Amino acid sequence: MNEPKHGSPVVEKTAHLLEAVADAKTGISLGALVDQLRVPRSTVYRILNSLTAHGLVARVNGGASYELGPKFVELARRISPGADRVTLIEAARPILAAAAERIMESFKLAVPEGQEMMTVFAASSPGDYALFIKVGGRSRKHVGAAGKLALAYSDYGEVGAYCAGGLEAKTPYTITDPEALKEALAEIRRDGYAEDNQESNLGLRAFAAPVFDDRGSLIATVSVPFIGEATPDRARSIKREVLEAAGMLTRTINGRHQLSK
């Protein structure tokens, strides 16, 4: 372990310990840290106790392994606007994975980026014919359920400016008339969810629901794209799971649901 000539040995050991904890994706034990860092067990133990007290590390599910603590997220938010997105994805991961397991459909988490929606996380269906969702994929907001939902919760001026840029058709079902889009957005706002009926890709349908932050602003959408027709019962089941997952994620990040107007 190389240390700077005029550095503090304790700080150096603490920095290396934090790096080791961060690199361990599923947590790391006291013994493993001792072996990896080649530092006396008593020293590692004292450092861990101090870091735990300050929320910089935490026990994984109260067990014997350690992971980075919640204080890191709080500190990161002060210097990096991307930290909130990391927090959102980590909060969404177990919620969407459990929902995908229940209904055997893939779930998508997307965020608004300018005039587009970007997929930042996907929970794949465990089924044999799971629909693949590309993380990092982008689409214009008027194309598909997630983007229309984001527009529906934007203010009137933003929607007008978006429409002024032109509404390109992806399929014969894409809404390309500004007035028709505004009517659809008003309906989405009233209903609290959006549908894609082959507007983004032929044969593809989807339901999407909003995720709100603590100010009641839409920051993301949860959606389930699926291929082909669904029976009425199946469609209701997918829509219910999407709404429940989005609501649970909003609550998990201490968000506040925006009431429809």
C-alpha positions in Angstrom: 0.0 0.0 0.0 1.8 3.1 -1.2 1.4 6.2 1.0 2.3 9.8 0.1 5.5 11.1 1.8 3.7 13.8 3.8 0.3 12.1 4.1 -1.6 10.7 7.1 -1.3 6.9 7.5 -4.8 6.6 9.0 -6.3 8.6 6.2 -4.5 6.5 3.6 -5.7 3.3 5.2 -9.2 4.6 5.3 -9.1 5.6 1.6 -7.9 2.2 0.6 -10.6 0.5 2.8 -13.3 2.6 1.2 -12.1 1.7 -2.3 -12.1 -2.0 -1.4 -15.7 -1.7 0.0 -16.8 0.1 -3.2 -15.2 -2.5 -5.4 -17.0 -5.4 -3.6 -20.4 -5.4 -5.4 -22.1 -7.6 -2.9 -20.4 -6.5 0.3 -17.1 -7.5 1.9 -16.3 -8.9 5.3 -13.9 -7.7 8.0 -11.6 -10.7 7.4 -11.5 -10.1 3.7 -10.6 -6.5 4.2 -7.8 -7.5 6.5 -6.4 -9.9 4.0 -6.8 -7.5 1.1 -5.3 -4.4 2.7 -2.7 -6.2 4.8 -3.6 -4.0 7.8 -4.0 -5.3 11.4 -7.5 -6.6 12.2 -7.8 -4.2 15.1 -7.1 -1.2 12.8 -9.6 -2.2 10.2 -12.2 -2.9 12.9 -11.7 0.6 14.4 -11.9 2.3 10.9 -15.0 0.4 10.1 -16.7 1.4 13.3 -15.9 5.1 12.7 -17.1 5.0 9.1 -20.3 3.1 10.1 -21.0 5.7 12.8 -20.8 8.5 10.1 -22.9 6.5 7.6 -20.1 6.1 5.2 -20.3 2.3 5.3 -23.1 0.1 6.4 -23.6 -3.6 7.1 -25.3 -5.5 4.3 -28.8 -6.4 5.6 -27.4 -6.1 9.1 -25.0 -9.0 8.5 -21.2 -9.4 8.7 -20.4 -7.8 5.3 -20.0 -4.1 4.6 -21.0 -1.8 1.7 -20.9 1.9 1.1 -23.4 3.8 3.3 -26.1 6.3 2.6 -23.9 9.3 3.5 -22.0 8.7 0.3 -25.1 9.4 -1.8 -25.9 12.5 0.2 -22.3 13.8 -0.3 -22.3 12.9 -4.0 -25.5 14.9 -4.7 -23.7 18.0 -3.6 -21.1 17.7 -6.3 -22.7 15.6 -9.1 -26.1 16.1 -10.7 -25.9 12.5 -11.9 -26.0 11.1 -8.3 -29.8 11.4 -8.2 -30.0 9.2 -11.2 -27.8 6.6 -9.6 -30.0 6.7 -6.5 -33.1 6.3 -8.7 -31.7 3.3 -10.6 -30.6 1.6 -7.4 -34.1 2.2 -5.8 -35.8 0.9 -9.0 -33.7 -2.3 -9.4 -35.5 -4.5 -6.8 -38.9 -3.0 -7.5 -38.8 -3.6 -11.2 -37.1 -7.0 -10.9 -39.8 -8.3 -8.6 -42.6 -6.9 -10.9 -40.9 -8.5 -13.9 -40.9 -11.8 -12.1 -44.6 -11.6 -11.2 -45.9 -10.9 -14.6 -43.1 -12.3 -16.8 -42.7 -9.1 -18.7 -39.7 -6.8 -19.1 -39.8 -3.4 -17.3 -38.1 -0.2 -18.4 -37.1 2.9 -16.5 -36.6 6.0 -18.7 -35.8 9.6 -17.9 -36.5 12.8 -19.9 -33.4 14.3 -21.6 -34.3 17.4 -23.6 -36.7 16.4 -26.4 -36.0 12.7 -25.8 -36.5 9.9 -23.4 -33.5 7.8 -22.4 -33.7 4.3 -21.0 -31.5 4.1 -17.9 -32.4 0.7 -16.5 -34.2 -2.5 -17.6 -35.4 -5.4 -15.6 -35.7 -8.4 -18.0 -38.5 -10.9 -17.9 -37.4 -14.3 -16.7 -39.6 -15.9 -19.4 -38.2 -17.8 -22.4 -39.3 -15.1 -24.8 -38.3 -12.0 -22.9 -38.4 -8.7 -24.8 -34.9 -7.2 -25.0 -34.7 -3.6 -23.8 -31.6 -1.6 -24.7 -30.3 0.5 -21.8 -29.1 3.9 -23.2 -31.7 3.8 -26.0 -33.4 7.1 -26.9 -36.6 8.1 -28.6 -38.5 11.4 -29.2 -41.1 12.2 -26.6 -44.1 12.1 -28.8 -43.3 8.6 -29.9 -44.5 6.0 -27.4 -46.0 5.8 -23.9 -43.1 7.0 -21.7 -42.4 10.1 -23.8 -46.1 11.1 -24.0 -46.3 10.7 -20.3 -43.3 13.1 -19.8 -44.9 15.6 -22.1 -48.3 15.3 -20.3 -46.6 16.4 -17.1 -44.7 19.3 -18.8 -46.1 22.8 -18.8 -48.1 24.2 -21.7 -45.1 26.3 -23.0 -42.8 23.3 -23.1 -45.4 21.3 -25.1 -45.9 24.1 -27.6 -42.1 24.5 -28.1 -41.8 20.7 -28.6 -44.5 20.6 -31.2 -43.0 23.5 -33.0 -40.0 21.4 -33.7 -42.1 19.0 -35.8 -43.6 15.6 -35.0 -41.9 12.9 -37.0 -43.8 9.7 -37.7 -42.2 6.4 -36.7 -45.1 4.3 -37.8 -48.5 5.1 -39.4 -49.9 5.2 -35.8 -47.6 7.9 -34.4 -49.4 11.1 -33.5 -48.1 13.8 -35.8 -50.7 16.5 -35.5 -50.0 19.0 -32.6 -53.6 19.5 -31.6 -54.3 15.7 -31.6 -51.1 15.3 -29.4 -52.3 17.9 -27.0 -55.7 16.2 -26.7 -53.9 12.9 -26.0 -51.7 14.5 -23.4 -54.7 16.0 -21.5 -56.3 12.5 -21.4 -53.0 11.0 -20.2 -52.8 13.6 -17.4 -56.3 12.8 -16.3 -55.8 9.1 -16.3 -52.3 9.1 -14.7 -50.8 6.7 -17.2 -50.0 6.4 -21.0 -50.3 3.8 -23.7 -48.4 3.1 -26.8 -50.5 1.4 -29.5 -47.9 0.7 -32.2 -46.8 4.3 -32.2 -43.1 3.6 -31.8 -42.8 0.2 -33.6 -45.3 -1.8 -35.5 -46.7 -4.6 -33.3 -45.4 -3.1 -30.1 -47.6 -1.9 -27.3 -46.8 -0.5 -23.9 -48.2 1.0 -20.7 -46.2 3.7 -18.8 -46.7 5.4 -15.4 -44.9 8.4 -13.8 -42.3 8.6 -11.1 -42.2 11.9 -9.1 -39.6 13.6 -7.0 -40.2 15.3 -3.6 -41.4 18.5 -5.4 -44.0 16.5 -7.4 -42.2 16.8 -10.7 -42.0 13.9 -13.1 -38.4 12.6 -13.1 -38.8 9.2 -14.7 -41.3 6.7 -16.1 -41.8 3.0 -15.6 -43.1 1.1 -18.6 -43.8 -2.4 -19.9 -43.5 -2.8 -23.7 -45.0 -6.0 -25.0 -45.6 -7.5 -28.5 -49.0 -8.3 -29.9 -52.5 -8.2 -28.6 -53.2 -8.8 -24.9 -56.5 -10.1 -23.5 -58.4 -7.5 -21.5 -57.4 -9.3 -18.3 -53.8 -9.4 -19.3 -53.8 -5.7 -20.3 -55.3 -4.8 -16.9 -52.7 -6.9 -15.1 -49.8 -5.2 -16.9 -51.2 -1.7 -16.4 -51.8 -2.4 -12.7 -48.2 -3.6 -12.2 -46.8 -0.6 -14.0 -48.8 1.8 -11.9 -47.9 0.0 -8.7 -44.2 -0.2 -9.5 -44.1 3.5 -10.4 -46.0 4.4 -7.2 -43.7 2.3 -5.1 -40.6 3.8 -6.6 -42.0 7.3 -6.0 -42.5 6.5 -2.3 -39.1 4.8 -2.1 -37.3 8.0 -3.2 -39.6 10.1 -0.9 -41.4 11.5 -3.9 -44.8 13.2 -3.9 -47.5 12.1 -6.4 -48.7 15.0 -8.5 -52.5 15.2 -8.6 -54.1 15.2 -12.0 -55.6 18.5 -13.1 
